[in-house]
């Protein structure tokens, strides 16, 4: 059984890598966000109507084809990200940005909640000039309208190569609901988000 899973893994990763080409032909668009643990970012983005798919992975680093074990050391330069494929006719990039801001702590760098290290740094990765413009405008809006006193530190950066994470990380919150709930509660994620954003998250 273990051997069959091992042999199937390259096929799963190849399918994930090929999906963006299909999405482009179908008139879909992509966005990439780092908001701490990618399991949690997947859950947040999947909740937005108009999102077609989410893929956990790594971006912003130097190592080619990084593994979770490598990224977890904090030495590859990558951060955990989620690549979001969405239908622009059903949801705007601005709406995805709003979901991003309300689902991470923008007052810290190189950590999110109980997870510490540069591999958990929050970041917006833009794919074109329009996304850059919208992301910068969104950040400026929230800097003005945020319900907390601390400055927003989350950077906006040009997207680099996206590396899909291992198959067991994909849809983790759906496949392992009990373990996920224990993790996200123990990590204090929702408590901190409610403390920061209050009724804006409801």
C-alpha positions as CSV (number, residue, x, y, z in Angstrom):
1,X,0.0,0.0,0.0
2,X,2.8,2.4,0.9
3,X,4.6,1.6,-2.3
4,X,1.5,2.3,-4.4
5,X,1.0,5.7,-2.7
6,X,4.6,6.5,-3.3
7,X,4.3,5.6,-7.0
8,X,1.1,7.7,-7.3
9,X,2.6,10.8,-5.8
10,X,4.4,12.0,-8.9
11,X,1.2,11.6,-10.9
12,X,-0.7,13.7,-8.4
13,X,1.9,16.4,-8.4
14,X,2.0,16.4,-12.2
15,X,-1.8,16.8,-12.4
16,X,-1.5,19.8,-10.0
17,X,1.2,21.4,-12.1
18,X,-0.8,21.0,-15.3
19,X,-3.9,22.5,-13.8
20,X,-2.9,26.2,-14.4
21,X,-2.7,25.7,-18.2
22,X,-6.2,24.2,-18.2
23,X,-7.5,27.1,-16.0
24,X,-6.1,29.7,-18.4
25,X,-7.8,28.1,-21.4
26,X,-11.1,28.0,-19.4
27,X,-11.0,31.8,-18.8
28,X,-10.0,31.3,-15.1
29,X,-7.4,33.3,-13.2
30,X,-5.0,32.5,-10.4
31,X,-4.0,34.3,-7.2
32,X,-1.4,33.3,-4.7
33,X,-1.5,34.1,-1.0
34,X,0.7,33.2,2.0
35,X,-1.2,33.4,5.3
36,X,0.6,31.1,7.6
37,X,-0.2,27.4,7.6
38,X,-1.5,26.5,4.1
39,X,-4.1,24.1,5.5
40,X,-5.9,27.0,7.0
41,X,-5.5,29.3,4.0
42,X,-7.1,26.6,1.8
43,X,-10.0,26.4,4.2
44,X,-10.5,30.2,4.1
45,X,-10.2,30.5,0.3
46,X,-12.4,27.5,-0.4
47,X,-15.2,29.3,1.4
48,X,-15.4,32.0,-1.2
49,X,-18.0,31.5,-4.0
50,X,-16.3,31.6,-7.3
51,X,-13.1,29.9,-6.2
52,X,-12.6,26.8,-8.4
53,X,-9.7,25.2,-6.7
54,X,-6.9,25.7,-4.1
55,X,-3.5,24.1,-4.1
56,X,-1.1,24.2,-1.2
57,X,2.5,24.8,-2.0
58,X,5.7,26.8,-1.6
59,X,6.9,30.1,-3.1
60,X,9.5,32.7,-2.7
61,X,12.5,30.5,-2.1
62,X,15.7,29.4,-3.8
63,X,15.6,25.6,-3.7
64,X,14.1,23.8,-6.7
65,X,11.3,21.2,-6.0
66,X,11.5,21.8,-2.3
67,X,10.0,19.2,0.1
68,X,8.0,20.0,3.2
69,X,10.9,18.8,5.3
70,X,13.3,21.2,3.6
71,X,10.9,24.2,3.8
72,X,10.2,23.5,7.5
73,X,13.8,24.2,8.3
74,X,13.3,27.8,7.3
75,X,16.5,27.7,5.2
76,X,15.1,27.4,1.6
77,X,13.6,30.9,1.6
78,X,10.1,29.6,0.7
79,X,6.9,30.4,2.5
80,X,3.8,28.2,2.6
81,X,1.3,29.5,0.0
82,X,-2.0,28.6,-1.5
83,X,-2.5,29.0,-5.3
84,X,-6.2,30.0,-5.9
85,X,-7.8,29.3,-9.2
86,X,-11.0,31.4,-9.5
87,X,-13.6,32.5,-12.0
88,X,-13.4,36.3,-12.5
89,X,-17.0,36.4,-13.7
90,X,-18.1,35.1,-10.3
91,X,-15.6,36.6,-7.8
92,X,-13.2,39.5,-8.1
93,X,-9.6,39.6,-7.1
94,X,-10.5,42.4,-4.6
95,X,-12.9,39.9,-2.9
96,X,-10.1,37.4,-2.6
97,X,-7.8,40.1,-1.1
98,X,-10.5,40.9,1.5
99,X,-10.6,37.2,2.5
100,X,-6.9,37.1,2.7
101,X,-6.6,40.2,5.0
102,X,-9.3,38.9,7.4
103,X,-7.7,35.5,7.6
104,X,-4.2,36.3,8.8
105,X,-2.4,38.4,11.3
106,X,-0.8,41.3,9.3
107,X,0.9,42.8,12.3
108,X,3.8,40.3,12.5
109,X,6.5,39.0,10.2
110,X,8.1,35.5,9.9
111,X,5.3,33.9,11.9
112,X,1.6,33.3,12.1
113,X,-0.1,32.4,15.4
114,X,1.8,29.5,17.0
115,X,3.8,28.8,13.9
116,X,7.1,30.6,13.8
117,X,9.8,30.9,11.1
118,X,10.1,32.6,7.7
119,X,8.3,29.6,6.1
120,X,5.1,31.0,7.8
121,X,5.6,34.6,6.7
122,X,2.4,36.2,5.3
123,X,2.7,37.7,1.8
124,X,0.6,38.6,-1.2
125,X,2.2,37.3,-4.5
126,X,0.9,39.2,-7.5
127,X,0.9,37.7,-11.0
128,X,0.5,40.9,-13.1
129,X,0.5,44.6,-12.8
130,X,-3.2,44.8,-12.2
131,X,-3.0,42.4,-9.3
132,X,-0.1,44.5,-7.9
133,X,-2.2,47.7,-8.2
134,X,-5.2,46.1,-6.6
135,X,-3.2,44.5,-3.8
136,X,-1.4,47.8,-2.9
137,X,-4.8,49.7,-2.9
138,X,-6.3,47.0,-0.7
139,X,-3.4,47.2,1.7
140,X,-3.7,51.0,1.9
141,X,-7.4,50.7,2.5
142,X,-7.0,48.3,5.4
143,X,-4.1,50.4,6.8
144,X,-6.7,53.2,7.1
145,X,-9.7,51.2,8.1
146,X,-8.2,48.4,10.3
147,X,-9.8,48.0,13.7
148,X,-6.5,47.6,15.5
149,X,-3.6,50.0,16.2
150,X,-0.6,48.1,15.0
151,X,0.7,48.8,11.4
152,X,0.1,46.3,8.6
153,X,3.4,44.7,7.8
154,X,2.4,42.1,5.2
155,X,4.5,42.6,2.0
156,X,3.3,42.6,-1.6
157,X,5.7,40.7,-3.9
158,X,5.9,39.5,-7.5
159,X,5.1,35.8,-7.8
160,X,7.9,33.4,-8.4
161,X,7.9,29.7,-9.3
162,X,5.1,27.8,-7.5
163,X,5.9,24.3,-6.2
164,X,2.9,22.2,-5.2
165,X,3.2,20.6,-1.7
166,X,3.0,16.9,-1.1
167,X,-0.4,15.2,-1.8
168,X,-1.1,14.6,1.9
169,X,-1.2,18.4,2.5
170,X,-3.9,19.0,-0.1
171,X,-7.4,19.5,1.3
172,X,-6.0,18.5,4.7
173,X,-8.8,20.2,6.6
174,X,-11.4,18.1,4.7
175,X,-9.5,14.8,4.9
176,X,-8.5,15.1,8.5
177,X,-11.2,17.2,10.2
178,X,-10.5,16.1,13.8
179,X,-6.7,16.6,13.6
180,X,-7.3,19.9,11.8
181,X,-9.6,21.2,14.5
182,X,-7.2,20.2,17.3
183,X,-4.4,22.0,15.4
184,X,-6.2,25.2,14.5
185,X,-7.8,25.6,18.0
186,X,-4.6,24.8,19.8
187,X,-2.7,27.2,17.6
188,X,-5.0,30.1,18.6
189,X,-5.7,31.1,15.0
190,X,-9.4,31.9,15.2
191,X,-9.1,33.5,18.6
192,X,-6.4,35.9,17.3
193,X,-8.3,36.6,14.1
194,X,-11.4,37.5,16.1
195,X,-9.3,39.7,18.4
196,X,-7.8,41.6,15.5
197,X,-10.7,41.9,13.1
198,X,-13.8,41.5,15.3
199,X,-17.2,41.7,13.7
200,X,-15.6,42.1,10.2
201,X,-15.0,38.4,10.2
202,X,-18.7,37.6,10.8
